[in-house]
């Protein structure tokens, strides 16, 4: 096959980017379904419900507001920024300056990319804790940075020992990325972990970015989903990314914000103004209504996801599999049984033999190998059916059945 003349014009940066594992998982599941296979798709992190009625009403009302036909303010509508600051104050006891310490974005994924681009020059080091959300690596590659990971393991609840990281690596790092509640493991950060991160950031002169996309979705009071910005001194060295998508089931609306250190937020604003679509006016109005609400809809979601998690955890563990403990988020993290090969092998086996689509743990870094991620974003009856299919088709001790 002859290559197109245009192919030689594609940037080396674009050619060097890693693939998107979520797009690849979508393609695998779609191909199986197109081939006539009956698939329960647990590979997606796509909300399966609806936002609260008051939020839909706010969006509809916003569509009739003449001011919303104009371009949004570059850094966010004042009512949205005020609502975000109010949410932080009420939910986390944190005071955020709307002018200096907040930026509205079209989702937290935009926040990830612009914070990395605001901080990272070619060759700069980004640290991330494994297992990690793949965009951290992809956005670092776009910025031509150096992506280095800190391993974790189940024995330590998938929380890192930051004090054990080589001080020379911390000196080289420009950014440390955290993500709690964690995708994919469901781990939640402790106050001690955040305090250690802030102390080390000051000692070694790096910035912390906490991806707080699953705020509000903690499973139990003994392991609450806390904000990094609650940590004393965090505003000196850290920013946090928040999303409307998960708390209010509006992933398709694309809304979120960055909060934290004023210098980093200012740099993020500069990048955002040059490279990114502004957050939609009507979505900001609906988001403001949600953030200003009593948040009663969010614990309802958290309880729903906990019940769904228990369907997978209890059903699969009773059959001899090992779904690990989770404290929040939208996923269950399951060990690949002995003899099942790699996480990719096992995911492929589950798709074509059991009719259950999952994400291989290797998509989330080296520490993810030996696990698969199962989404909780399906009704309980679908999750129970997935359990039935896995148990019927996979011997937890001798794979395959």
KOLLO-963114 format. One record per residue: x, z, y of N, C-alpha, C in turn. Coordinates in steps of 0.05 Angstrom, whole numbers, plus 32768, in hexadecimal, padded with zeros to 4 digits. Each point is the difference from the previous one (the first is absolute). Layout:
BEGIN
XZYXZYXZY;...
END
This chain:
BEGIN
801180007FE87FEF80008018801280008019;7FFA7FED801280107FFE80187FF680148015;8013800F800C7FF8801380147FF87FF3801A;7FEE800D800E7FF77FF5801A801780018014;80017FEC80128014800180167FFE801A8010;7FE8800B80027FFC8018800F800D80187FF3;80047FFF7FE5800B80177FF2801A800A800B;80117FED800A801A8007800A7FFF800F801B;7FE87FFF800C7FFD800D801A7FF5801D7FFE;7FF880087FE87FF6801B7FFD801780148004;7FF98016800E801580148006800B800E7FE7;801980078001800C800F7FEA7FF1801B7FFD;7FF8800B80167FF280197FFF7FE67FFE7FF0;7FF07FEB80057FE77FFC7FF180067FFB7FE3;80147FF17FFA80067FFA7FE4800A80187FF1;800B8014800E800C80177FF37FEB80177FFC;7FE87FFD800B7FED80167FFE7FF680047FE4;7FFD80197FF87FF480057FE57FE37FF87FFF;7FF77FFB7FE87FE47FF97FFC7FEE80188005;7FE77FFB80067FEC801680047FF480067FE5;800680187FF57FF680067FE57FE280027FFE;7FF2800780177FE380027FFF7FF47FE47FFF;800B7FED800E7FF67FE57FFE80057FF57FE4;801780077FF480067FF77FE57FED800C7FEC;7FF9801A80047FED800D7FEE7FE47FF48002;7FF87FF980197FE77FF380047FFF7FE67FF0;80167FF1800280017FE67FF37FFF80037FE1;800D80147FF57FFF80047FE37FE480077FF7;7FF38012800E7FE580077FF97FED7FE98003;80037FF180167FEF7FE9800480037FEB7FEB;80197FFB7FF780057FEC7FEB7FF480097FE6;8002801A7FFA7FF380097FE77FE27FFD8000;7FF4800680177FE37FFD80037FF87FE37FFE;80107FEE800D7FFA7FE47FFF80027FF57FE4;8011800C7FF080047FF87FE47FEA800B7FEE;7FED800E800B7FEA800B7FF18003801C7FF6;8015800E80088005801B7FF77FEE80138011;7FF680157FF37FF08014800D801280168009;80038004801A80158011800B7FF380168012;800880197FFB7FFB80168013801980028011;7FFD7FF8801980187FFE80118005801A800F;8015800E7FF680098019800D801B7FFC800E;80057FE88007801A7FFA800E7FFD8002801E;7FE88000800B7FFC7FFD801D7FFC801B800D;8009800280197FFB801780117FEB7FF98015;7FEB7FF27FF87FEC7FF680137FE780117FFE;7FF8800D80167FE980127FFF7FE77FF27FF5;7FF1800E7FF07FE97FF47FF27FE5800A800B;8001800E80177FE7800A800C7FFC7FF6801C;7FF1800F800F7FFA7FF9801C800780178013;80057FF880198005801580147FE780108006;80028017800D7FE8800F80087FEE7FEF8012;7FE680057FFE7FEC7FF1800F80068001801E;80078018800A80058002801D80177FEE8009;80137FFB7FEE80177FF080077FF87FE28001;7FEF7FF87FED7FF57FE580017FEF7FFC8019;7FF0801480077FF07FFF801880127FFD8019;8016800F800080127FFF8017800C7FE48003;80077FF47FE9800B7FE580007FEC7FEC800B;7FE780037FF77FEB7FED80097FFB8003801E;7FFF801980097FFD8005801D80177FF48010;801880037FF580187FF6800E7FFF7FE28004;7FF37FF27FED7FFF7FE380017FF07FF68018;7FEF8012800B7FF07FF88017800B8009801B;8017800E7FFF800C800A801980117FEA800D;7FF97FF78018800E7FEA800D801E80058002;800980198004801C80058002800F7FF97FE7;7FF380007FE9800D7FFA7FE780047FE27FFB;7FF57FEF801180057FE47FFE801B7FF8800C;800C8012800E801A7FFC800C801680097FED;80197FF880068016800A7FF08002801E8002;8009800C7FEA8004801D8000801880078011;80018018800B8019800A800D80177FFF7FEC;80187FFA800980167FFC7FEE800580177FED;7FFE8019800A800880177FF07FE8800E7FF4;7FE77FF680057FE9800D7FF57FEB80078015;7FE77FFF7FF97FEB800880138002801E8005;7FFC800980188002801C80077FEE80127FEE;7FE77FF67FFA7FEF80117FF0800A80037FE3;800D7FEC7FF6800B80027FE5801880127FFF;80127FFD80148017801280017FF8801D8004;7FEC800480117FF6801C80047FF4800B7FE6;7FF27FEF7FF17FF480097FE7801680067FEB;80157FF08000801680067FED800E801A8007;80048005801A800C801980087FEE80187FF9;7FE67FFC80047FED80157FF9800080067FE2;80017FEB7FF0800180037FE3801980107FF8;80177FFA800B8018800F7FFA7FFD801E8008;7FF4800480177FFD801C800A7FEE80107FED;7FE97FF47FF97FEC800F7FF0800980027FE3;800A7FEB7FF4800780007FE3801B800C7FFA;80137FFE8013801B80087FF9800D80138015;7FF180078015800A8013801380187FF58010;80007FE5800480167FF3800D7FF77FF3801A;8010800380157FFA7FF4801A80107FE78003;7FF27FEA8005800D7FE680037FF87FF4801C;80147FF7800E7FFB7FF4801A7FF77FE37FFD;7FE87FF9800A7FF57FE67FFB80107FEA800D;800D80058017800F7FEB800E801C7FFC7FF4;800D80157FF6801C7FFE7FF8800480017FE2;7FED800B7FF1800680067FE47FEC7FF37FED;7FF17FEC80097FEC7FF37FEF80007FE28005;7FFC7FF17FEB7FFD7FE380027FEB7FF77FEB;7FEC7FF180097FEB7FF57FEE800B7FE87FF2;7FFB7FFD7FE680097FEA7FF07FEA7FF57FEF;80047FE87FF77FEC7FF47FED800780097FE3;7FFE801A7FFC8006800B7FE6801C800C7FFF;800480127FEC801A800D7FFE80167FED7FF6;7FF87FEA7FF280147FEC7FF7800E7FF48018;7FF17FFB8016800D7FF6801880138015800B;7FF780197FFF801280168009801A80017FF1;7FFF7FFC7FE6801880007FF080147FEB800A;7FF67FE8800380127FEA8008800B8003801C;7FEF80098013800B8001801B801280188005;7FFC80167FF2801380178002801B7FF77FF5;7FFF7FF37FE9801A7FF77FF4800D7FEC8013;7FF17FED800B800C7FEC8012800A800D801A;7FF3801680088008800D8019801A80107FFC;800780077FE8801780117FFB80177FF27FF2;7FFA7FEC7FF080157FF67FEE800C7FE68009;801A7FFF8004800F7FE88004800C7FF77FE6;800B7FE88000800B7FF57FE7801680137FF5;7FFD80077FE6801380117FF37FFB801E8002;7FEC800880117FFA801C80027FF2800A7FE6;8004801A7FFA7FF6800B7FE87FE5800E8003;7FED7FF87FEF7FE6800D7FFD8000800F7FE6;7FF9801980017FFC80107FE87FE380037FF9;7FF97FFD7FE77FE480057FF7800180107FE7;7FEB80107FFC7FFE80117FE87FF17FF07FEA;800C80007FE97FF27FF37FE97FED80137FF3;7FEB7FF57FF37FF67FE580027FF67FFA801C;80017FE780097FFA7FFA801C7FED7FE88002;7FF0800080157FEF7FE9800680117FE88006;7FFB7FE97FF280137FE9800280047FF5801B;7FED8003801380057FF5801A8018800C800F;800780187FF98017800C800D80197FEF7FFB;80037FF77FE880177FEF7FF97FFD7FE4800D;7FE77FF57FFF7FFC7FE6800C80047FFF801E;7FF68014800E80038001801D801D80058008;800F800F7FEF801C80048005800F7FE67FFD;7FF87FF07FEC800C7FE67FFB7FFB7FED8018;7FE88001800B7FFA7FEF8017801380088017;8005801980048012800A8015801E7FFC7FF9;80057FF77FE7801C7FFC7FF6800F801A7FFF;7FF180167FFA800C801A7FFC800980047FE3;800C80167FFB800A80087FE57FED80157FF5;7FF37FFB7FEA7FEC80117FF5800C80117FE9;8000801A8004800C80127FEC7FEB80157FF9;7FFF80087FE77FEB80127FF7800A801A7FF5;7FEF801480028006801B7FF67FEE80047FE8;800B80047FE87FF080027FE87FF1801B7FFF;7FEA80007FF27FF180187FF97FF87FFF7FE3;7FF480167FF67FF780007FE47FE880127FFD;7FF37FFD7FE97FE880107FFA8006801D7FFF;801780087FF78007801C7FFD7FFF800F801B;80067FF180157FFF800C801B7FE87FF68010;7FEC7FF87FF27FE77FF8800D80037FE88012;80147FEF7FFA80057FE8801080058006801E;800B8018800580098007801B801E80018000;800D7FF58015801D7FFE8000800E801A8007;801880037FF680128015800980127FF48016;7FF680028019800F7FF28016801B800D8005;8002801A7FFA801A800D800480157FF77FED;7FF77FF37FEA80147FF57FEC80097FE48007;7FF57FF4801480087FE48007801C8001800D;80107FED7FF9801B7FFE800B80008001801E;800D8014800D80008001801D800A7FE7800D;80137FF27FF3800A7FE7800C7FEA7FEB8001;7FEE7FFF7FEC7FE97FEE80017FED80078016;7FFB801A80037FEF80098016800C7FF9801B;801A80018003800D7FF880197FFC7FE38005;80007FEF7FEB7FFC7FE380047FE37FF98005;7FEE80107FF77FE37FFA80027FF78000801C;7FEF7FED80067FF37FFF801B7FE280087FFD;7FF57FFD7FE87FE480067FFC7FFC800B7FE4;7FF180157FFD7FF7800B7FE67FE17FFC7FFF;7FF77FF37FEB7FE37FFB7FFD7FF580137FEB;7FEC800F80077FF180117FEE7FE37FF67FFE;7FF280087FEB7FE57FF77FFC7FF180147FEF;7FF18012800E7FF080157FF37FE58003800D;7FEB80027FF07FFE7FFD7FE3800C7FE57FF8;800D80017FE980117FEA7FF87FF17FEA7FF0;80067FE880077FF87FE87FF0801A7FF77FF3;800380037FE57FEB80017FEC7FFB801B7FF2;801080158005800080177FEE7FEB80148005;7FF5800180197FED80158007800D801A8008;801B80008003800E8018800A7FF98005801D;8000801A80077FFC8007801D801880108009;80077FFD80198017800E800B7FFA801D8004;801580107FFE7FFF801D8007800A8004801C;7FF88016800D800C8005801A801F80027FFF;800A800A7FE9801D80037FFD800E7FE58000;7FF47FEC7FF2800B7FE57FFF80027FF5801C;7FEA8002800F80007FF5801B8014800E8012;8001801A7FFE8014800F8010801C7FF87FFA;80067FFB7FE6801B7FF77FF980057FE5800B;7FEC7FEE7FFF80047FE5800B80068001801E;7FF18010800E80048002801D801C800C8006;800780147FF1801B800C800580167FEC7FFB;7FFE7FF17FEA80157FEC7FFA80007FE98014;7FE87FF880097FFF7FEB8014800F80078019;7FFD80198008800F800A8018801E80027FFB;8007800A7FE8801C80037FFA800F7FE57FFD;7FF27FEC7FF5800D7FE77FF97FF77FE98012;7FEE800680137FF87FEC80147FF27FE87FF4;7FEA80057FF37FEF7FEA7FF77FE380068007;7FEF7FEC7FFE7FE3800380057FF180027FE6;7FEA800F7FFF7FEE80017FE97FE77FF18007;7FF77FF07FED7FE57FF480027FF080097FE8;7FEA800E80057FEE80087FEA7FE87FEE8000;7FFC7FF37FE97FE97FEE7FFC7FE980127FF6;7FEE800780137FEA80147FFA7FE67FF17FFC;80027FEA7FF17FE87FEF7FFB7FEA800E7FF1;800780147FF07FEC800E7FF07FF9801C800B;80038002801B7FF78019800D7FE480077FF9;7FFB801A7FFC7FE580097FF97FF87FFE7FE4;80107FF27FEF7FF87FFB7FE4801080117FED;800480198007800C80137FED7FEB800A7FEC;800980077FE87FEE80077FEA7FFB801E7FFE;80128011800B7FFD801C7FFD800C80108017;7FF580178005800980108017801C800C7FFB;800980027FE7801A800B7FFB80177FEC8007;7FF97FE6800180137FEC80087FF37FEE8015;7FFC800A80187FF27FF1801580107FE8800A;7FF27FEC800A800D7FE9800B80078006801D;80188009800580088009801B800E7FE9800F;80008002801A800D7FED8011801D80098005;80127FEC8000801C800680078002800B801C;7FEE7FF8801280028008801C7FF8801E8004;7FF6800D7FEB7FFB801C8001801A80107FFF;80167FF37FF78019800E7FFC800E8005801B;800880188006800F8005801980177FEE8003;80027FF4801880167FEE80067FFC7FE37FF7;7FE97FFA7FF37FFC7FE57FF57FFF7FEB8016;7FF5800780177FFD7FEC8016801B7FF8800B;801580107FFA801B7FF98009800B7FE87FF0;7FF77FFC7FE8800D7FED7FEE7FEE7FEF7FEF;7FE5800380037FEE7FF37FED7FE97FF2800C;7FF67FEC7FF17FE67FF480067FF080007FE6;7FE67FFE80037FEE80007FE97FEC7FE98003;7FF97FF37FEA7FEE7FEA80007FE680087FF4;7FEA7FFB800D7FE580077FF67FEF7FE77FFE;7FED80007FEE7FEF7FE97FFA7FE380087FFF;7FEF7FEF800A7FE380037FFC7FF77FF77FE4;80107FF07FF37FF87FF27FE87FF780127FEA;801080157FFA7FFA80107FE97FED80178006;8003800D80177FEF801680077FE37FF88003;7FFC7FE7800A7FE47FF780077FF77FE77FF1;80117FF77FEC7FF97FE97FEF7FFC7FE78011;80127FFA80117FFE7FE88011801A7FF07FFF;800B7FFC7FE8801A7FF27FFE7FFF7FE4800D;7FE97FF37FFE7FFE7FE5800B7FFE7FFF801F;7FFB8017800C7FFD8000801D801C8002800E;8014800A7FF2801B8002800A80028011801A;8002801A7FFD800380128017801280177FF9;801080098013801280167FFB800F8007801A;801480127FFD800F80078017801B800D7FF8;80137FFF80138019800E7FFD800180178013;800980177FF6800280188011801C800C7FFD;800A800D80158019800F7FFD80137FFC8017;801980007FF98016800080147FFC7FEA8015;8002800880197FFA7FEE801680137FE88002;801A80057FFA80137FEA80017FFB7FEB7FEB;7FFA80097FE77FFA7FED7FEB7FE67FF28005;7FEC800E800A7FE67FF3800680047FEC8016;80108006801480067FEC8016800D7FE77FF5;801380037FEE800D7FE97FF37FEC7FF17FEF;7FEF800E7FF17FEC7FF37FF07FEC7FF08012;7FF9800B80177FEF7FF28013800D7FE68009;801A80018005800E7FE780097FFF7FEB7FEA;800580077FE77FFE7FED7FEA7FE47FF67FFD;7FED801380007FE47FFA7FFC7FF67FEC8014;8008800280197FF67FEF8015800A7FE37FFD;80167FFD7FF1800C7FE57FFD7FF97FF37FE5;7FF980107FEC7FFF7FF47FE57FE580037FF2;7FEE8011800A7FEA80087FEF7FE57FFC800F;7FEC7FF97FF07FE57FFF800B7FF6801B8008;7FF4800380187FF7801980097FE8800A7FEF;7FFE801A7FFE7FEA800C7FF17FE67FF7800C;7FED7FF87FF07FE67FF580097FF180158011;7FF37FF680167FF1801280117FEA800E7FF2;7FF07FF07FF07FE9800C7FF3800880137FEA;80167FFA7FF2800A80127FEB8009801A800C;800D7FFF801780098018800E7FE880118007;7FEA7FF4800A7FE8801080077FF4800D7FE7;7FFF7FF17FEA7FF5800C7FE7801380157FF6;801A7FFB8002801480147FF87FFF80198011;7FFB7FFD801A7FFD801880117FE980117FF8;7FE97FF27FF97FE9800F7FF6800680107FE7;800F7FF47FEE8008800D7FE7801280188005;80157FFB80108013801580067FF480178010;7FEC7FFA80107FF2801580107FEB800F7FF0;7FFA7FF67FE87FEB800D7FF08009801A7FF4;7FEE800E7FF2800780197FF480107FFD7FE6;80067FE77FF880107FFA7FE97FF380077FE5;7FE6800680017FF380097FE87FFF7FEA7FEA;80037FE7800880007FEB7FEC801A7FFE7FF0;8016800A800C801A7FFD7FF3800280137FE7;7FF9801A8002800180107FE77FEE7FF67FEA;7FEA7FF380087FEE7FF47FEB80107FEB7FF1;800F7FEF800E80117FEC7FF38015800D7FEE;800D8014800B8015800E7FF17FF5800B7FE6;7FE9800C80017FF4800B7FE77FF97FE97FED;7FF77FEA800B7FF97FE97FEE80197FF67FF2;80167FFE800F80197FF67FF3800B80147FED;7FFC801A8005800980147FED7FF17FFD7FE6;7FE57FFD80017FF07FFC7FE880097FE77FF1;80067FEB800E80097FE87FF3801B80047FF3;8011800D800E801A80077FF47FFD800F7FE7;7FEE801380007FFC80117FE87FF57FF07FE8;7FF07FEB80067FF77FEE7FEA80187FF47FF2;80137FF6800F80187FF47FF5801280157FF3;80068014800F801280157FF77FF6800D7FE6;7FE7800980017FF6800F7FE97FFC7FEE7FE8;7FF57FE880047FFB7FEE7FEA80197FF67FF3;80147FF8800F80187FF57FF5801280167FF4;80028017800E801180157FF57FF4800C7FE6;7FE680007FFE7FF380097FE780087FEF7FE8;80067FE6800680077FED7FEB801E7FFF7FFB;800F8011800E801D80017FFB80117FF18014;7FF47FF48014800F7FF48016800780168014;80107FF880148008801480147FFB7FF5801C;7FEA8007800C7FFB7FFB801C80098019800F;80117FFC8013800C8017800E7FED800D8013;8006801980077FF0800E801480027FF2801B;7FE97FFF800E7FFF7FF4801B7FF380148013;80097FFF80197FF5801280147FF27FF28017;7FFE7FE57FFE7FF27FF2801480057FE27FFF;7FF27FF1801180037FE380017FEC7FF17FEF;80077FE87FF87FED7FED7FF480097FF67FE4;8014800E7FF4800B7FF57FE8800680157FEB;80017FF77FE7800A80117FEA801A7FF37FF6;801380117FF8801B7FF87FF9800480087FE2;80037FEC7FEF800080047FE3801A7FF77FF4;800B80107FEE80187FF97FF17FFB7FE97FED;80137FEF7FFF7FFF7FEB7FEB8007800C7FE5;7FEF7FFD7FEC8006800C7FE6801A7FF67FF4;800C80117FF080197FF87FF27FFA7FE77FEE;80127FED80017FFC7FE87FEF7FF17FEA800E;7FF6800580197FF07FEC800E80117FEE8011;801B8004800080117FEF801080018009801D;80067FED801280028006801C7FE48004800C;7FFF800980197FE68002800D7FF37FE58003;80107FEB80047FF47FE580027FF57FF87FE5;800F80067FEA7FF67FF97FE57FE5800E7FFB;7FFF801A80077FE8800F7FFA7FE97FF78011;80057FFA801A7FEB7FF580117FF57FE67FF5;80127FEF7FF77FF77FE67FF47FF080047FE7;800980147FEF7FF180067FE87FE4800A8006;7FFE801380137FE6800B80077FEE7FEA800B;800A7FED80107FF07FEB800B7FF47FEE7FEA;80117FF77FEE7FF87FEC7FED7FF5800B7FE6;800780197FF97FF7800B7FE77FE880138005;8002801080157FEA801480057FED7FF78016;80087FEB800F7FEF7FF780167FFF80148018;8017800D800580038012801780187FF88010;7FFC7FFA801980167FF88012800A8019800F;801A80047FFF800E8016800E80187FF5800D;800D8011801180197FF8800D8018800C7FF1;80147FEF7FF98018800B7FF4800E80138013;800A80167FF5800E8013801280197FF5800C;800C7FEC7FF380197FF5800B7FFC7FF3801C;7FE77FFA80067FFA7FF5801B800680148016;800280197FF9800380168014801C800B7FFF;80147FF27FF5801B80098000800980097FE5;801A80067FFE800C80077FE67FF380197FF4;7FF8801380107FF480197FF67FE47FFA7FF5;7FF57FE980067FE67FF97FF680007FF47FE4;80187FF87FF780017FF47FE57FF980167FEC;7FF07FF87FEC7FF680137FEC7FE4800A8006;7FF47FF580167FE5800880077FEF7FE88008;7FE6800380007FEE7FEC800C7FED800F8013;7FF77FF180147FED800B80147FE47FF67FFB;7FED80127FFF7FE47FF97FFC7FF080088019;7FF17FED800A7FF0800580187FE780117FFA;7FF9801180137FE7800F7FFE7FE97FF3800F;80047FE880097FEC7FF280117FED7FEF7FEF;7FF5800D7FEC7FEB7FF57FEF7FED80167FFA;7FE67FF97FFA7FED80157FF88009800F7FE7;7FF680187FFD800880107FE97FFB7FF27FE6;7FE97FF17FFE7FFA7FF37FE780157FEA7FF9;800B7FF3801580157FEC7FFB8019800D7FF7;80078017800C8018800F7FF87FFD800A7FE3;7FE880097FF97FFB80097FE580037FE97FEC;7FF77FE9800880037FE87FEF801D7FF97FFD;801080028016801C7FFB7FFE800E80137FED;7FF8801A8001800B80137FED7FF97FF87FE4;7FE77FF97FFB7FF77FF87FE580107FE87FF6;80057FED8011800F7FE87FF8801D80077FF9;800C80108011801C80077FFB800280107FE6;7FEF80137FFC800180117FE87FFB7FEF7FE7;7FED7FEC80037FFA7FF07FE980157FEC7FF8;80117FF8801480137FEB7FFB801D80088000;800580198009801C800980028003801B7FF1;801380017FED800680197FF38014800F8012;7FF98017800A8011800E8013801B80087FF3;800280007FE6801980077FF3800F7FE87FF5;7FF07FEB7FF8800C7FE87FF47FF37FE8800D;800E7FF480137FF47FEA800F800D7FE67FF5;7FF07FEA7FFC7FE37FFE80047FF080097FE8;7FE6800380047FEE80077FEA7FF87FE67FF2;
END
